[in-house]
Amino acid sequence: MSLGADRIRTDFNPSKSSAVDMLKQSAAKFIDQCNALNDKTTDPEVGRCIQLAMDHAETAAMYAVKAATSPKLTNS
């Protein structure tokens, strides 16, 4: 399992929602791409920016999944 898949828990989708799956896979891929950048730098400021990006992606994924599973979501 990749770092992104582990952080986003891509295998956890009890509702079997395709929207949740797509959101989680996208966030996991973003985190994996950021992690690949992190492996190419020794600059602490660059590393800090990459870590912040990964942290915010994880947070964004949680809120996106919350929205996608809301009973208030309309199918327009």
CNS distance restraints for C-alpha pairs under 8 A (distance, minus, plus):
assign (resid   1 and name CA) (resid   5 and name CA) 6.11 0.50 0.50
assign (resid   1 and name CA) (resid   6 and name CA) 6.31 0.50 0.50
assign (resid   2 and name CA) (resid   6 and name CA) 6.06 0.50 0.50
assign (resid   2 and name CA) (resid  32 and name CA) 7.06 0.50 0.50
assign (resid   3 and name CA) (resid   7 and name CA) 6.11 0.50 0.50
assign (resid   3 and name CA) (resid  28 and name CA) 7.65 0.50 0.50
assign (resid   3 and name CA) (resid  31 and name CA) 7.30 0.50 0.50
assign (resid   3 and name CA) (resid  32 and name CA) 6.28 0.50 0.50
assign (resid   3 and name CA) (resid  35 and name CA) 7.91 0.50 0.50
assign (resid   4 and name CA) (resid   8 and name CA) 5.98 0.50 0.50
assign (resid   4 and name CA) (resid  27 and name CA) 7.21 0.50 0.50
assign (resid   4 and name CA) (resid  28 and name CA) 3.92 0.50 0.50
assign (resid   4 and name CA) (resid  29 and name CA) 6.25 0.50 0.50
assign (resid   4 and name CA) (resid  30 and name CA) 7.42 0.50 0.50
assign (resid   4 and name CA) (resid  31 and name CA) 4.93 0.50 0.50
assign (resid   4 and name CA) (resid  32 and name CA) 5.16 0.50 0.50
assign (resid   5 and name CA) (resid   9 and name CA) 5.46 0.50 0.50
assign (resid   5 and name CA) (resid  10 and name CA) 5.23 0.50 0.50
assign (resid   5 and name CA) (resid  11 and name CA) 7.78 0.50 0.50
assign (resid   5 and name CA) (resid  24 and name CA) 7.98 0.50 0.50
assign (resid   5 and name CA) (resid  25 and name CA) 7.43 0.50 0.50
assign (resid   5 and name CA) (resid  28 and name CA) 5.06 0.50 0.50
assign (resid   5 and name CA) (resid  29 and name CA) 7.78 0.50 0.50
assign (resid   6 and name CA) (resid  10 and name CA) 7.05 0.50 0.50
assign (resid   7 and name CA) (resid  28 and name CA) 7.46 0.50 0.50
assign (resid   7 and name CA) (resid  58 and name CA) 7.06 0.50 0.50
assign (resid   8 and name CA) (resid  24 and name CA) 6.25 0.50 0.50
assign (resid   8 and name CA) (resid  27 and name CA) 7.14 0.50 0.50
assign (resid   8 and name CA) (resid  28 and name CA) 6.02 0.50 0.50
assign (resid   8 and name CA) (resid  58 and name CA) 6.34 0.50 0.50
assign (resid   8 and name CA) (resid  61 and name CA) 7.33 0.50 0.50
assign (resid   9 and name CA) (resid  24 and name CA) 7.69 0.50 0.50
assign (resid  10 and name CA) (resid  21 and name CA) 7.03 0.50 0.50
assign (resid  10 and name CA) (resid  24 and name CA) 5.60 0.50 0.50
assign (resid  10 and name CA) (resid  25 and name CA) 6.44 0.50 0.50
assign (resid  10 and name CA) (resid  28 and name CA) 7.47 0.50 0.50
assign (resid  13 and name CA) (resid  17 and name CA) 6.92 0.50 0.50
assign (resid  13 and name CA) (resid  20 and name CA) 7.06 0.50 0.50
assign (resid  13 and name CA) (resid  21 and name CA) 7.11 0.50 0.50
assign (resid  16 and name CA) (resid  20 and name CA) 7.73 0.50 0.50
assign (resid  16 and name CA) (resid  21 and name CA) 7.64 0.50 0.50
assign (resid  17 and name CA) (resid  21 and name CA) 6.27 0.50 0.50
assign (resid  18 and name CA) (resid  22 and name CA) 6.12 0.50 0.50
assign (resid  19 and name CA) (resid  23 and name CA) 6.16 0.50 0.50
assign (resid  19 and name CA) (resid  68 and name CA) 6.59 0.50 0.50
assign (resid  20 and name CA) (resid  24 and name CA) 6.05 0.50 0.50
assign (resid  20 and name CA) (resid  65 and name CA) 5.64 0.50 0.50
assign (resid  20 and name CA) (resid  68 and name CA) 6.44 0.50 0.50
assign (resid  20 and name CA) (resid  69 and name CA) 7.60 0.50 0.50
assign (resid  21 and name CA) (resid  25 and name CA) 6.02 0.50 0.50
assign (resid  22 and name CA) (resid  26 and name CA) 6.10 0.50 0.50
assign (resid  23 and name CA) (resid  27 and name CA) 6.22 0.50 0.50
assign (resid  23 and name CA) (resid  61 and name CA) 6.68 0.50 0.50
assign (resid  23 and name CA) (resid  64 and name CA) 7.09 0.50 0.50
assign (resid  23 and name CA) (resid  65 and name CA) 7.02 0.50 0.50
assign (resid  24 and name CA) (resid  28 and name CA) 6.03 0.50 0.50
assign (resid  24 and name CA) (resid  61 and name CA) 6.42 0.50 0.50
assign (resid  24 and name CA) (resid  65 and name CA) 7.77 0.50 0.50
assign (resid  25 and name CA) (resid  29 and name CA) 6.12 0.50 0.50
assign (resid  26 and name CA) (resid  30 and name CA) 6.27 0.50 0.50
assign (resid  27 and name CA) (resid  31 and name CA) 6.26 0.50 0.50
assign (resid  27 and name CA) (resid  57 and name CA) 6.21 0.50 0.50
assign (resid  27 and name CA) (resid  58 and name CA) 7.02 0.50 0.50
assign (resid  27 and name CA) (resid  61 and name CA) 6.15 0.50 0.50
assign (resid  28 and name CA) (resid  32 and name CA) 6.18 0.50 0.50
assign (resid  29 and name CA) (resid  33 and name CA) 6.18 0.50 0.50
assign (resid  30 and name CA) (resid  34 and name CA) 6.23 0.50 0.50
assign (resid  30 and name CA) (resid  54 and name CA) 7.78 0.50 0.50
assign (resid  30 and name CA) (resid  57 and name CA) 7.56 0.50 0.50
assign (resid  31 and name CA) (resid  35 and name CA) 6.06 0.50 0.50
assign (resid  31 and name CA) (resid  53 and name CA) 7.98 0.50 0.50
assign (resid  31 and name CA) (resid  54 and name CA) 5.34 0.50 0.50
assign (resid  31 and name CA) (resid  57 and name CA) 7.02 0.50 0.50
assign (resid  32 and name CA) (resid  36 and name CA) 6.24 0.50 0.50
assign (resid  33 and name CA) (resid  37 and name CA) 6.53 0.50 0.50
assign (resid  34 and name CA) (resid  38 and name CA) 6.29 0.50 0.50
assign (resid  34 and name CA) (resid  50 and name CA) 6.06 0.50 0.50
assign (resid  34 and name CA) (resid  53 and name CA) 7.54 0.50 0.50
assign (resid  34 and name CA) (resid  54 and name CA) 6.76 0.50 0.50
assign (resid  35 and name CA) (resid  39 and name CA) 6.46 0.50 0.50
assign (resid  35 and name CA) (resid  50 and name CA) 7.45 0.50 0.50
assign (resid  35 and name CA) (resid  54 and name CA) 7.98 0.50 0.50
assign (resid  36 and name CA) (resid  40 and name CA) 6.94 0.50 0.50
assign (resid  37 and name CA) (resid  41 and name CA) 7.01 0.50 0.50
assign (resid  37 and name CA) (resid  50 and name CA) 7.61 0.50 0.50
assign (resid  38 and name CA) (resid  46 and name CA) 7.78 0.50 0.50
assign (resid  38 and name CA) (resid  47 and name CA) 5.86 0.50 0.50
assign (resid  38 and name CA) (resid  50 and name CA) 6.47 0.50 0.50
assign (resid  41 and name CA) (resid  46 and name CA) 7.04 0.50 0.50
assign (resid  41 and name CA) (resid  47 and name CA) 6.95 0.50 0.50
assign (resid  42 and name CA) (resid  46 and name CA) 7.90 0.50 0.50
assign (resid  42 and name CA) (resid  47 and name CA) 7.36 0.50 0.50
assign (resid  43 and name CA) (resid  47 and name CA) 6.26 0.50 0.50
assign (resid  44 and name CA) (resid  48 and name CA) 6.03 0.50 0.50
assign (resid  45 and name CA) (resid  49 and name CA) 6.31 0.50 0.50
assign (resid  46 and name CA) (resid  50 and name CA) 6.27 0.50 0.50
assign (resid  47 and name CA) (resid  51 and name CA) 6.11 0.50 0.50
assign (resid  48 and name CA) (resid  52 and name CA) 6.15 0.50 0.50
assign (resid  49 and name CA) (resid  53 and name CA) 6.20 0.50 0.50
assign (resid  50 and name CA) (resid  54 and name CA) 6.28 0.50 0.50
assign (resid  51 and name CA) (resid  55 and name CA) 6.12 0.50 0.50
assign (resid  52 and name CA) (resid  56 and name CA) 6.07 0.50 0.50
assign (resid  53 and name CA) (resid  57 and name CA) 6.07 0.50 0.50
assign (resid  54 and name CA) (resid  58 and name CA) 6.27 0.50 0.50
assign (resid  55 and name CA) (resid  59 and name CA) 6.40 0.50 0.50
assign (resid  56 and name CA) (resid  60 and name CA) 5.95 0.50 0.50
assign (resid  57 and name CA) (resid  61 and name CA) 6.05 0.50 0.50
assign (resid  58 and name CA) (resid  62 and name CA) 6.43 0.50 0.50
assign (resid  59 and name CA) (resid  63 and name CA) 6.50 0.50 0.50
assign (resid  60 and name CA) (resid  64 and name CA) 6.07 0.50 0.50
assign (resid  61 and name CA) (resid  65 and name CA) 6.07 0.50 0.50
assign (resid  62 and name CA) (resid  66 and name CA) 6.17 0.50 0.50
assign (resid  63 and name CA) (resid  67 and name CA) 6.19 0.50 0.50
assign (resid  64 and name CA) (resid  68 and name CA) 6.06 0.50 0.50
assign (resid  65 and name CA) (resid  69 and name CA) 6.08 0.50 0.50
assign (resid  66 and name CA) (resid  70 and name CA) 6.15 0.50 0.50
assign (resid  67 and name CA) (resid  73 and name CA) 7.26 0.50 0.50
assign (resid  68 and name CA) (resid  73 and name CA) 6.99 0.50 0.50
assign (resid  69 and name CA) (resid  73 and name CA) 7.50 0.50 0.50
